[in-house]
Each structure stands twice: as structure tokens, then as C-alpha cells.
Amino acid sequence: MNSISPNLNIMIKASEKASKAIIRDFGEIEKLQVSVKGPSDFVSSADKKAEKIIITELEKAKKNFSILSEENGSKINKDKENVWIIDPIDGTSNFLHGVPHFAISIALKSNNEIVSGVIYDPIKDEMFYAEKNNGSYLNNKSIRVSKRKNLEDCLIATGGKENYNNSLTTRRSGSAALDMAYVAAGRFDGYFQKNLNLWDIAAGIVIAKEAGAYMNDIDLDKKDKIKIMVSNNSVSEKMFKTLSNF
């Protein structure tokens, strides 16, 4: 593994530990689809279980750091300037339907800047991670955004029920975290969505930036209703102009 900070190492270990429980729960989804009770409560319990594992691991190492998480909300500790931002299962609808496309997302916000992030796809065993000024990686290999220069040749990810110029070739994968990771890895050329929560995209912000992506300014004090547009630098001007009314 390339040289990483102790904090990022903690985040990677926490996501790996939580992934074991998530994979086990995902294996039970098919049985639950035909149960009388249905799977929705199960997904919630899977989220909470994974989040508890992640928080426990993070607090072992940095008990004073504050926490913002999808299930438990905001927890202000002694250290208010360092905040773990956690989404235990980004892509819960996919998880619920047995679609193997979801991820664990953990970011560290320090002095109002995302300085490190991990997005782990446990089914494909793909670990995307980055630290400020240290590049982006997928399973220890450096990644960069795509080099496509013509917007008409690009594949752009989105989510929700957005209204936009239909000249874009788009895909809806169901996971904001993985959409941003895929932009960083050059699989998607861009991504846009609105009405997002901070934990959906926090890790993706630093992973995409460190891979050379361009994105709009994100107010990290906001926890919800966030709009994001991100792409490689070659098509950013054209893409952002196309999405001017988005």
C-alpha cells in the first residue's frame, strides 16, 4: 500500500470491518423479499449495524473527534474541528433489491475541509481512497479522471429525478458515492445531482478532486439539499453550461 496517514488507515480498517456484516446481510436479502414482514426494516437494521461498527472503530482511535452520520445524526465531541462523516450503506435501494452496487463512505472533515475519504464497494472489493495533496487510489493503484474532450462522447452519471438538457448521455446507478468514485477513476466523465446529503458525497469530494476532477463549490456547513456537478477538466465548462438551469 502507498504511504497513508494514520487517520486514513483507521478509515480503511473501519470500512473493511463493517463490510463483513454488510455482505452477510446482503446475502439474506433474497429470503427477506418473500417474507411477510418485508425487507425495509432489515435494511434499516443493516445500516445501523454497519454504522455502529464504523463508529466503534473510529472512536477507538480518535475518541474526541466529532461525528456526522446518516443514521445517528450529529454528535459533537471535544474536537469540533475534526468530524468523521459516515454513510454506512450508500445505495440502500440497490441493497434492498439485491442489486450489488452500493458502498460504505467515510470522510474526515478538518477545519471545514474534506481532507481524506474512503469509498468501499464490498461486493466488488473496490477500495477508493484519497487524502489532500496525496492523490487518489483504487486498491493501491493511482487513478485519474478521464481525458475525453467532447461532451457528446461522455458518459455522465446522475441520480434522483432531475430535469436537465437531454443532450447528455446519462446513467443512474443509485449510489452517489460510487458515481463520484467512478468519475475519479475515469469510468464516468461527470456526475451531477441535487438534494443530496453531505454524507452522500463527502468522501467523493476529496477522491474526485485528488484525481483531477473539477467541481462546483460545496458548502460543507450544509448537511442536506446540496447540489453537485463534477467532471474532468476538459468538459467541465461545456457540461456546466449545459446544466446551467439544473
N, C-alpha and C positions, 0 to 999 in steps of 0.2 A: 504493500500500500504506500502511496505517496505520503509525504510528511503532512500530518494534520495536527490541529490543536487538540488539547485535552477535551475541550468543550465539544468539538465535533465528534471526537471518538466516543464520548458519552452518548451523543445523539444517535450515532450509528448503532451502538450496542443496545440502546433502548428500543430502537425500531426493530432490530433483529429479534429481541426477546418477545416483543408484542406480536410479531408476525407469526410466531408458533401458535398462539391462541387463535389468531385470525384465520389461519389456514385450517385449523381444526373446525372452527365454526363454519367456515365456508363449505367444508365437506359435508355438513349437516343440512345445508340449505334445501337440497332436493327433497329430503324427507319432510321437512317442515312445509314445503309448498303444498303438500296434500293433507296436512294436519288440519284438525278442526279449528284450532286457535289461529293458525296462520303465522307467517314469519315476521311480521312487523315488530313485535315485541322482542323477538330473538335478535334482530338487527340492532335494536337499541341496546340490548344487553351485551352484544358483541362489541359495540362501540365503547360502552362504559368499561368493559373488562380490559380492552386494549389500552384505553386511556389511563386506567388505574395502573397498569403495568409500566407504561411510559413515565407517568408522573413519579411513581415509586423509584424507578431507576435514576431519573434526573435529580430527584431530591436527595438521593443517597450521596451524590457527588456535590451538588450545589443547593443546599437546603435553603439558602437565603434568597435565591432568585425568585422573582415573581412568575406567575403563570397565567396565560390566557389559553383556554381550551374550549373545544366545541361543546362538550357535554357539561363540564363543571363551571364554565364561565371564567370570570377574572378572579385571581387570588393575589392580593398584594402582600408581599413579604418584605423583609427588611431592605432588600436590594430592589428598589423600584426601577432602576435604570437598566437592569438586565431581566428580560422577560422571555421565558420559553413560550412559544406559540405552537399549539398542538392540534392536529386533526387526526384522530386515530384511524378513521376509515374515510378517505375522500373518494367518493363514488359509491355511496351506500345503495343507491338504486340498482347499480350494476351488481353489487354484492347480493342484494335481495333477490335478484332474478337469476342468480347463478352465472352471471357474466364475469369472466376472470379479468376485469380491468378496473382496479381500484388501488389505492396506495395509502401508506402511512406518511404523514407530513409533519415534520418538526423543524421549527426555525428558532433562532436566537436573535432577539432584538436588543441591541445595546446602544444606549444613548440615542434612541429614536432612529436607529438604522438597522436593517437586517444584515447581520454580519456573517451568519452561517445558516445553512439549510440542508435538510435531508429529505428526499422523497424516495420511499422504498416500495416497490411493487413486489409483494411477497410471492405471488403466483409465478411471475416470470423471473424472480430472483434478480431484479434490476435495481441497483442502488445508485441513485443520482445524488450527488452532494457537491457543495461548494462552500468556500469561505472568501470573504472580501480580500481582493488582491492576490488570490491564490489559484484562480481558475476553477473550472467546473469539470466534474468527472462522472463517468458511468462505470461502475465496477472497476475502479482504479485506472481507467483509460480516459485521457483528456477528451473533452467534447467541445464542439463549436457549432454555432448556428450555421444554417445552410448558406450557400453562396448564390442562390437564384436571384436574378436581377429583374426578371419580368414578372409582374404581378399575375398575369394570366397563366403563368406556368406554376404558380404557387398553390400549395395546399394549406388552407387556413382553418384552424380549429376554433370552435365556438361552443356555446352552451346556452341553456335557457331557451326562451322564446323571443330571441332578438329580432328586431326589424333592421335590415341593412340592405345595402346595394347587392343585388343578387348576381353581380358580375364576378363575385368571388367564388372560388371553388372551396366549399367548406365541408368539414366533418364535425360531428358531435359525438364525442367519445364518452361523456358522462363523468369525467374526472378533471376538474380544473388543475389540480396539482400535476397530473400526468400530462395534460396539454402543455403546460409551461415547461415541464421537463423535456417533452418531445421537441419543443421549439429549440431548447438549449442543445439538444442532440442532433438537430438538423432534420428530424423526421417530419415535423411541421415547419412551415416557413413563417407562420404567425399565429396569433391567438387573440381573440377579443371576447369580452363578456362583461355584463354589468350586474348589479345587485349581488355582488359576491361578499362573503365574509373574509376577514383578514386571514383567518387560519386556512382558508382555501388556497391562498396564493402566497403566503409569507415566505415559505421555503423556496417556492418557484421564482420569487423576485431575485434573490441573490444567485440562484443557479442559472437563470436566464442571463442576468447581467454579466456574470463572470464568463459566460460562454460567448459574449459579444453581442447580445441582443439589445435592441433599443426599445424603450417603453415609455409610456406617459408617466407623469409624476403621480405617485401614490401617497396619500395622506395616511401615515402609519398610526395616527391617533384615532382614526376611524376603525370601528370594529365590523361595520356592515355597510351595505349599499355602496360598495366600491366598484368602480369601473376600471377595466384594464384593457390596454391594447399593447401588444408586444410583437416584435418581428425581427428579422435580420435587418441590418442597416441599409442594405441595398434597396429594399422595397418599402421601408418604413414610411417615407414621405408619401408614396402613392397609396399605400394601404390606409394610412391615417386620413388622407384626403378623401378616399372612397368612403370611409366610415365617419365623415365629418358630422353627419346627422344622427349617428348612433348614440 
